[in-house]
Amino acid sequence: MAYWYNLTTGTVESDENKSQSDDLMGPYGSEAEAAKALDTARQRTEAWDEEDKAWEEGSSND
């Protein structure tokens, strides 16, 4: 079963009760993973921003 995080309601939904909404993040393999969807997204965004910054700083040295 897959789980989803609903950005509008701030709740976790399963395939059985999933909203028909564009405001869903997922699917996630567990309810716990879905519950921390925003934290996971924030961490990934921060990591990508650091990678972008490192790449841009490295390319300016050419």
Backbone as CSV, one residue per row, in Angstrom:
resi,resn,N_x,N_y,N_z,CA_x,CA_y,CA_z,C_x,C_y,C_z
1,MET,0.843,-1.172,0.000,0.000,0.000,0.000,0.891,1.239,0.000
2,ALA,0.471,2.257,-0.696,1.197,3.524,-0.763,0.517,4.553,0.131
3,TYR,1.329,5.518,0.577,0.830,6.594,1.427,1.175,7.929,0.796
4,TRP,0.372,8.922,1.091,0.484,10.242,0.496,0.388,11.299,1.585
5,TYR,1.054,12.437,1.387,0.925,13.563,2.309,0.092,14.631,1.629
6,ASN,-0.982,15.050,2.278,-1.879,16.057,1.725,-1.434,17.430,2.219
7,LEU,-0.970,18.264,1.308,-0.467,19.590,1.661,-1.563,20.510,2.184
8,THR,-2.782,20.323,1.744,-3.887,21.174,2.165,-4.323,20.872,3.592
9,THR,-4.471,19.596,3.900,-4.971,19.204,5.213,-3.866,18.896,6.213
10,GLY,-2.647,18.639,5.710,-1.546,18.279,6.595,-1.671,16.883,7.163
11,THR,-2.393,16.029,6.453,-2.608,14.664,6.933,-2.030,13.649,5.952
12,VAL,-1.811,12.451,6.470,-1.355,11.329,5.657,-2.574,10.565,5.181
13,GLU,-2.553,10.185,3.919,-3.640,9.418,3.326,-3.070,8.142,2.726
14,SER,-3.866,7.110,2.711,-3.457,5.855,2.080,-4.150,5.734,0.730
15,ASP,-3.777,4.710,-0.007,-4.460,4.464,-1.279,-5.961,4.303,-1.073
16,GLU,-6.337,3.801,0.087,-7.748,3.542,0.365,-8.563,4.815,0.573
17,ASN,-7.916,5.885,1.061,-8.659,7.116,1.323,-8.036,8.342,0.656
18,LYS,-7.275,8.110,-0.398,-6.547,9.179,-1.076,-7.490,10.171,-1.747
19,SER,-7.234,11.453,-1.498,-8.013,12.521,-2.127,-7.696,12.602,-3.615
20,GLN,-8.617,13.152,-4.347,-8.383,13.453,-5.755,-7.904,14.896,-5.801
21,SER,-6.654,15.107,-5.463,-6.131,16.451,-5.287,-4.756,16.585,-5.906
22,ASP,-4.462,17.794,-6.367,-3.120,18.093,-6.849,-2.187,18.419,-5.695
23,ASP,-2.726,18.445,-4.486,-1.951,18.827,-3.310,-1.381,17.631,-2.565
24,LEU,-1.144,16.526,-3.264,-0.601,15.335,-2.630,0.869,15.162,-2.972
25,MET,1.649,14.796,-1.977,3.048,14.423,-2.187,3.139,12.918,-1.986
26,GLY,3.877,12.265,-2.849,4.039,10.825,-2.700,4.051,10.158,-4.054
27,PRO,4.021,8.893,-4.088,3.717,7.983,-2.993,4.939,7.683,-2.117
28,TYR,4.656,7.291,-0.887,5.661,6.867,0.071,5.353,5.438,0.480
29,GLY,6.373,4.724,0.886,6.229,3.317,1.231,5.630,3.052,2.591
30,SER,5.631,4.075,3.453,5.057,3.884,4.785,4.368,5.160,5.239
31,GLU,3.525,5.003,6.248,2.835,6.151,6.810,3.839,7.115,7.443
32,ALA,4.875,6.571,8.074,5.894,7.407,8.720,6.656,8.245,7.693
33,GLU,6.998,7.645,6.556,7.686,8.405,5.496,6.799,9.536,4.980
34,ALA,5.533,9.249,4.786,4.605,10.269,4.292,4.454,11.393,5.305
35,ALA,4.437,11.055,6.592,4.260,12.060,7.631,5.411,13.059,7.655
36,LYS,6.591,12.645,7.230,7.738,13.567,7.217,8.068,14.058,5.805
37,ALA,7.075,14.075,4.952,7.267,14.470,3.554,7.831,15.876,3.416
38,LEU,7.322,16.819,4.183,7.807,18.200,4.070,9.249,18.312,4.530
39,ASP,9.611,17.605,5.587,10.992,17.631,6.066,11.930,17.005,5.040
40,THR,11.501,15.898,4.458,12.302,15.237,3.426,12.493,16.157,2.225
41,ALA,11.433,16.811,1.804,11.517,17.733,0.662,12.456,18.898,0.981
42,ARG,12.370,19.426,2.198,13.247,20.530,2.602,14.706,20.094,2.582
43,GLN,14.994,18.920,3.116,16.366,18.410,3.141,16.906,18.209,1.730
44,ARG,16.095,17.670,0.858,16.528,17.454,-0.529,16.774,18.777,-1.241
45,THR,15.905,19.738,-1.018,16.063,21.051,-1.641,17.345,21.719,-1.163
46,GLU,17.616,21.639,0.136,18.844,22.221,0.678,20.076,21.548,0.078
47,ALA,20.042,20.224,-0.056,21.165,19.495,-0.642,21.369,19.898,-2.097
48,TRP,20.276,20.004,-2.853,20.390,20.407,-4.257,20.900,21.833,-4.380
49,ASP,20.453,22.716,-3.471,20.948,24.098,-3.490,22.447,24.138,-3.238
50,GLU,22.933,23.326,-2.304,24.368,23.264,-2.031,25.133,22.717,-3.238
51,GLU,24.576,21.693,-3.892,25.208,21.141,-5.090,25.268,22.193,-6.196
52,ASP,24.181,22.927,-6.379,24.146,23.992,-7.390,25.188,25.061,-7.082
53,LYS,25.264,25.454,-5.812,26.223,26.480,-5.405,27.654,26.011,-5.664
54,ALA,27.952,24.769,-5.298,29.283,24.217,-5.515,29.610,24.155,-7.006
55,TRP,28.634,23.762,-7.805,28.856,23.676,-9.247,29.111,25.075,-9.828
56,GLU,28.290,26.040,-9.418,28.446,27.403,-9.929,29.781,28.011,-9.505
57,GLU,30.202,27.761,-8.288,31.494,28.288,-7.828,32.639,27.602,-8.548
58,GLY,32.488,26.318,-8.822,33.528,25.589,-9.546,33.627,26.004,-10.990
59,SER,32.507,26.322,-11.617,32.526,26.697,-13.028,33.013,28.121,-13.224
60,SER,32.965,28.947,-12.174,33.446,30.327,-12.332,34.953,30.413,-12.254
61,ASN,35.607,29.313,-11.877,37.064,29.308,-11.777,37.726,28.937,-13.098
62,ASP,36.970,28.686,-14.134,37.543,28.268,-15.424,38.184,29.414,-16.165
